[in-house]
Amino acid sequence: MRVLFVVPPLVGHVNPTIAVAAELTARGHRVAWTGPAAALSPLLPPGSVLYPAGDPGGGEEGTDALHGRWRDLRGVAALRFLWAEVLLPLARAMLPGVHAAVEDFAPDVVVADQQALAGPLVARRHGLPWATSATTSAEFADPFDGVPKVGEWVAQRIAALLAQCGAPSGWDPRFSPHLVLVFSTPALIGGGGPAGHGARPAADLGGTAPAALAPPPHYAFVGPAFGARPSAGDFPWHRLDPGRARVLVSLGTLNREAGTRFYPAVLRAADALADRAQLILAAPREFAGDVPPHLIHQEYVPQLALLPHLDAVLCHGGHNTVCEALAHGLPLVVAPVRDDQPIVAGQVAASGAGVRVRFGRARADELHRALAAVLDDPAHRRAARRIQASFAAAGGARTAADRLEKLSAGATGRAAPPVPGTAPTENEKGP
């Protein structure tokens, strides 16, 4: 089986595909990626097959310039920018390269990230079965609840993209009708699947919450998938204090520079906790300020390697960081910045696995109380461990690979039956 991963140039969206690809490769399958090569190449394992698609050309705005414009946006403005200035232009820019990748690599299955809309368009054009890679759980909790006009605007923009590409109307490239790989579990998401994509009331399936929606059978909640990561450099392991609780503070890859007001509040909270907790701050040196000696400060940390040595995590609500912490049974303090992060933070708080705090107006006393709560209240750790158990049971990359094998076998008429709830593939004219 040949599997082509179509991904945007975003670390959190690429990492799970690396783990799934490694599992597929170990089973004897061939894998490749396609997307903006300049950004993806440093993120992928050495020797990976990578087809360029959507790299900015002369006069086009690159990733760094877009990030500079997006960095200070919040709320509805950030959502509109994400779709109007990033995702939709990226889809159009990636189309030729994804077409070329499909023609050269000849995949049996296409795995398209929810934010790489060119993947489903090309897969349908070539009559290939395709799976959605859902690397954030936000789409399964109605991300536009409270801002329905923004949701309508996004739907209209997607419909216009389909029309421009000569694709039929009436389908959503964010949700495959064949297979949706969700790198989370209902223990964190709550409820079930999104309305309007084949979901039905949980009561119909014996659920206990009549208002909740149960996901259709082609939704596979596989939990997080962890793979190899580029080295983050040296870490002063000898400085970890076994006599104090250890807490990682991270705003992820894209939001680090937004923390100019947040980091000072963290440092003041750290001072108040210094006798009982050691904070490990991952932040740009120019924004961290004067770091007291009872903290560990690194520009980057080896997060996966560090997590087993921690007692809690303070982060921005990025889906990868949240799931990595919960996979180690660690409670969280979550200060969401933008995009899907408020939804993920709400899921953490609702599950009992952590406390949500403000980011834009963060205060040291609020952070101090939140950190003390997750360190002292055993209910938060119990909830985190309950989600940890659900992640382990879900299977991660192994289960994702199982489902992709079944999808491919069902589409080509081999021994395995089609995945329940999937739809047939179809060829169509396109761009």
C-alpha positions in Angstrom: 0.0 0.0 0.0 1.2 3.5 -0.8 0.0 6.4 1.4 0.4 10.0 0.6 0.1 12.5 3.4 -1.1 16.0 2.4 -0.2 18.5 5.2 0.1 22.2 5.9 3.4 23.7 7.1 2.4 23.5 10.8 4.4 21.4 13.3 1.4 20.2 15.3 -0.3 18.9 12.1 2.8 17.2 10.8 3.9 15.3 13.9 1.0 12.8 14.1 1.5 11.9 10.5 5.2 11.0 11.2 4.1 8.5 13.8 1.5 6.9 11.6 3.9 6.8 8.7 6.5 5.1 10.8 4.0 2.4 11.7 2.9 1.9 8.1 6.6 1.7 7.0 7.2 -0.9 9.6 4.4 -3.0 8.1 6.0 -2.8 4.7 4.0 0.0 3.2 5.4 3.1 1.3 4.7 6.6 2.4 5.3 10.1 1.1 4.3 13.7 2.0 3.3 16.7 0.0 3.1 20.3 1.1 5.3 23.4 1.3 8.7 21.7 1.1 10.8 24.5 2.6 8.8 24.4 5.8 8.2 20.7 5.9 11.6 19.4 5.1 13.1 20.2 8.6 10.1 18.6 10.3 10.2 15.2 8.6 12.6 12.3 9.3 15.8 12.2 7.1 15.2 10.5 3.8 11.5 11.1 3.7 9.8 11.3 0.3 8.5 14.9 0.0 6.7 16.4 -3.0 6.7 20.2 -3.0 3.3 21.8 -3.1 2.4 25.4 -2.3 5.8 26.9 -1.7 5.5 30.6 -2.0 6.8 32.0 -5.3 8.3 35.3 -6.3 6.2 38.1 -4.8 4.1 35.8 -2.7 3.9 36.2 1.1 5.9 33.5 2.9 5.1 31.8 6.2 7.1 34.1 8.3 5.4 37.2 6.9 2.0 35.7 7.4 2.9 34.7 11.0 4.0 38.3 11.7 0.6 39.6 10.6 -1.4 36.9 12.4 0.6 37.0 15.7 -1.3 39.8 17.4 -4.8 38.8 16.2 -7.4 37.3 18.6 -10.9 36.0 18.4 -13.0 36.4 15.2 -10.2 38.5 13.5 -7.8 35.6 14.0 -10.3 33.0 12.6 -11.0 35.2 9.5 -7.4 35.7 8.9 -6.6 32.0 9.2 -9.2 31.1 6.5 -9.0 34.1 4.2 -5.2 34.7 4.3 -3.8 31.2 5.0 -5.9 28.1 4.5 -7.8 29.0 1.3 -4.8 30.6 -0.5 -2.8 27.6 0.6 -5.3 25.2 -0.9 -5.2 26.9 -4.2 -1.4 27.1 -4.2 -1.0 23.4 -3.3 -3.3 22.0 -6.0 -0.7 21.7 -8.8 1.9 20.1 -6.6 -0.6 17.7 -5.0 -1.8 16.7 -8.5 1.8 16.0 -9.5 2.5 14.1 -6.3 -0.5 11.8 -6.9 0.5 11.2 -10.5 4.1 10.4 -9.6 3.7 8.5 -6.3 0.4 6.7 -7.4 -1.0 6.4 -3.8 -3.6 3.9 -2.9 -4.9 6.2 -0.1 -4.6 9.9 0.5 -4.5 11.2 4.1 -5.3 14.9 4.1 -5.0 17.2 7.0 -8.2 19.1 7.8 -6.4 22.3 7.0 -4.9 21.0 3.7 -8.0 21.3 1.5 -6.1 20.5 -1.7 -5.8 16.9 -0.6 -9.5 16.0 -0.8 -10.0 17.9 -4.0 -7.2 16.0 -5.7 -8.2 12.7 -4.2 -11.7 13.0 -5.5 -10.4 14.1 -8.9 -8.4 10.9 -9.2 -11.0 8.7 -7.6 -8.9 7.8 -4.6 -10.1 6.9 -1.2 -9.1 9.6 1.3 -8.9 9.9 5.0 -9.1 13.1 7.1 -6.3 13.7 9.5 -7.9 15.6 12.4 -5.0 16.9 14.5 -7.2 19.1 16.6 -10.4 18.2 18.4 -11.9 21.7 17.9 -13.9 20.7 14.8 -15.8 18.2 16.9 -17.2 20.8 19.2 -18.6 23.3 16.8 -15.8 25.8 16.6 -18.1 28.6 15.4 -20.6 28.2 18.2 -21.3 31.7 19.4 -20.1 33.2 16.1 -22.4 31.5 13.6 -21.9 34.2 10.9 -18.2 33.4 10.8 -19.1 29.7 10.4 -21.5 30.6 7.5 -18.7 32.8 6.0 -16.2 29.9 6.2 -18.8 27.5 4.6 -19.4 30.0 1.8 -15.6 30.4 1.1 -15.2 26.6 1.0 -18.1 26.3 -1.4 -16.5 28.9 -3.6 -13.2 27.0 -3.6 -15.0 23.8 -4.7 -16.7 25.7 -7.5 -13.5 27.3 -8.6 -11.9 23.9 -8.8 -14.7 22.3 -10.8 -15.6 20.0 -7.9 -19.3 19.2 -7.1 -21.0 21.0 -4.3 -22.6 19.6 -1.2 -19.5 18.1 0.5 -17.0 19.3 3.0 -13.3 18.7 2.4 -12.7 18.9 6.1 -14.5 15.6 6.8 -13.9 12.5 4.6 -16.9 10.3 4.0 -14.5 7.3 4.0 -12.4 7.7 7.2 -11.8 10.5 9.7 -8.7 9.9 12.0 -9.3 11.9 15.1 -6.1 12.1 17.2 -8.0 12.4 20.5 -10.7 10.5 22.3 -14.2 11.2 23.6 -12.8 11.2 27.1 -11.2 14.6 26.3 -13.6 15.9 23.6 -16.8 14.9 25.4 -20.1 14.2 23.7 -19.0 12.8 20.3 -18.9 13.9 16.7 -20.0 17.1 15.0 -23.5 17.8 13.9 -24.1 17.7 10.2 -21.5 15.1 9.4 -23.5 11.9 10.0 -23.6 12.3 13.7 -26.7 11.1 15.6 -28.0 11.5 19.2 -26.0 9.5 21.7 -29.3 8.2 23.1 -29.8 6.3 19.9 -26.6 4.3 20.7 -27.4 3.9 24.4 -25.5 7.1 25.3 -26.2 8.7 28.7 -26.3 12.3 27.5 -29.4 12.8 25.2 -28.0 16.1 23.9 -24.7 14.7 22.9 -24.1 13.6 19.3 -22.4 10.2 18.6 -19.9 10.1 15.8 -20.6 8.1 12.7 -18.8 4.8 12.4 -16.1 6.0 10.0 -14.8 8.3 12.7 -11.8 6.6 14.3 -10.8 8.2 17.7 -7.3 6.8 17.7 -5.8 9.1 20.4 -2.5 11.0 20.0 0.2 9.5 17.9 3.8 10.2 18.9 6.7 9.9 16.5 10.4 10.9 16.2 11.1 14.6 16.7 14.0 16.8 15.6 16.5 17.3 18.4 15.8 20.3 20.6 19.4 20.6 21.6 21.0 20.0 25.0 18.9 20.1 28.2 20.3 20.6 31.8 18.8 17.4 33.2 21.0 17.7 36.3 19.1 20.9 37.3 15.8 19.2 37.7 15.0 19.3 41.4 13.6 16.0 42.8 12.5 17.8 46.0 10.0 20.1 44.2 7.1 19.6 41.8 8.2 20.3 38.2 6.0 22.3 35.8 6.7 22.9 32.1 5.6 26.3 30.8 5.2 26.4 27.0 3.3 28.5 24.5 4.1 26.1 21.6 5.8 26.9 18.4 3.6 29.6 16.8 2.6 31.6 19.9 5.9 32.0 21.7 6.3 35.6 20.6 2.8 36.5 21.8 3.8 36.0 25.4 5.5 39.3 26.1 3.0 40.1 28.9 2.3 36.5 29.8 5.9 35.5 30.7 6.4 38.2 33.4 3.2 37.1 35.1 4.5 33.5 35.0 7.7 34.5 36.6 5.9 36.3 39.4 3.8 33.2 40.0 6.9 31.1 40.0 8.5 33.2 42.7 5.5 32.7 44.9 5.7 28.9 44.3 9.5 28.7 44.4 9.7 26.7 47.7 7.5 23.9 46.3 7.6 24.0 42.5 10.3 24.4 39.9 9.1 25.8 36.6 10.8 24.9 33.3 10.2 27.8 30.9 10.4 27.3 27.2 10.5 30.7 25.7 12.5 33.0 23.4 15.4 34.5 25.4 14.4 38.1 24.4 10.9 37.7 25.8 11.6 35.7 28.9 13.2 38.6 30.8 15.2 38.2 33.9 14.7 34.5 34.9 15.4 33.7 38.6 17.8 30.9 39.3 15.1 28.7 40.8 13.7 28.3 37.3 15.1 26.4 34.3 14.9 28.5 31.1 15.5 27.0 27.6 14.5 28.5 24.3 13.4 25.0 23.2 13.0 21.8 25.3 12.8 18.1 24.4 9.2 18.0 25.3 8.4 14.4 24.9 11.5 13.3 26.7 10.8 15.8 29.5 7.2 15.0 30.2 7.8 11.8 32.2 9.8 13.9 34.7 7.0 16.5 35.3 4.1 17.0 37.6 2.0 19.5 35.6 2.0 21.6 32.4 1.1 25.3 31.9 0.5 25.9 28.2 -1.5 27.7 25.5 -4.0 24.9 24.7 -2.4 23.7 21.6 -3.8 20.3 20.8 -0.5 18.5 20.5 0.9 19.9 23.8 -2.4 19.2 25.7 -2.6 15.6 24.4 1.1 14.9 25.1 0.7 16.1 28.7 -2.5 14.1 29.2 -0.9 11.0 27.6 1.5 11.2 30.6 -1.3 11.7 33.1 -0.3 15.3 33.8 -2.9 17.9 34.8 -2.8 21.2 33.0 -3.2 25.0 33.4 -4.4 26.2 30.0 -4.2 29.9 28.8 -5.6 29.8 25.3 -4.4 32.4 22.8 -6.5 32.0 19.6 -7.9 29.7 16.9 -8.8 26.3 18.3 -7.1 26.8 21.6 -10.1 28.2 23.6 -12.1 25.1 22.5 -9.3 22.7 23.6 -9.0 24.7 26.9 -12.7 24.3 27.5 -12.4 20.6 26.9 -9.6 20.3 29.4 -11.5 22.2 32.0 -14.8 20.3 31.3 -13.0 17.0 31.7 -11.6 18.0 35.1 -8.1 17.5 33.9 -7.0 21.1 34.4 -7.8 24.8 35.0 -8.4 27.4 32.3 -6.9 30.9 32.9 -6.8 34.1 30.9 -3.9 34.7 28.5 -4.3 38.4 27.4 -4.8 39.7 30.9 -3.0 37.0 32.9 -2.2 37.9 36.5 0.4 36.3 38.7 -2.1 35.6 41.5 -4.5 33.9 39.1 -1.7 31.7 37.7 -0.5 31.0 41.2 -3.9 29.8 42.3 -4.3 27.7 39.1 -0.9 26.0 39.4 -1.6 25.3 43.1 -4.9 23.8 42.2 -3.5 21.3 39.7 -0.6 20.4 42.0 -2.7 20.0 45.1 -6.2 18.8 44.1 -6.0 15.1 43.3 -9.2 15.3 41.2 -7.3 17.0 38.4 -4.7 14.3 38.3 -7.3 11.5 38.4 -9.1 13.1 35.5 -5.8 13.4 33.6 -5.1 9.7 34.2 -8.5 8.7 33.1 -7.8 10.5 29.7 -4.4 8.9 29.7 -6.0 5.5 29.9 -8.4 6.3 27.1 -5.5 7.4 24.9 -3.6 4.1 25.6 -6.7 2.1 24.8 -7.3 4.0 21.6 -4.1 2.7 20.1 -2.6 5.8 18.5 -0.5 5.2 15.3 -1.2 1.5 15.4 -4.9 1.9 15.2 -4.6 4.6 12.6 -2.5 2.3 10.4 -5.1 -0.5 10.9 -7.9 1.7 9.7 -5.9 2.9 6.7 -5.1 -0.6 5.7 -8.8 -1.5 5.9 -9.7 1.6 3.9 -7.3 0.7 1.1 -8.4 -3.0 1.1 -12.0 -2.1 0.9 -11.5 0.4 -1.9 -9.5 -2.0 -4.0 -11.6 -5.1 -3.4 -9.0 -7.0 -1.4 -9.8 -9.4 1.4 -10.7 -6.9 4.1 -14.2 -5.4 4.0 -14.8 -1.7 3.6 -14.7 0.3 6.8 -18.3 0.6 8.1 -20.0 3.9 7.2 -17.7 4.8 4.4 -18.8 6.1 1.0 -17.6 4.9 -2.4 -14.9 6.8 -4.3 -15.7 8.6 -7.5 -13.8 10.2 -10.3 -14.7 13.7 -11.3 -13.5 16.5 -13.5 -11.5 19.0 -11.7 -8.8 21.6 -11.9 
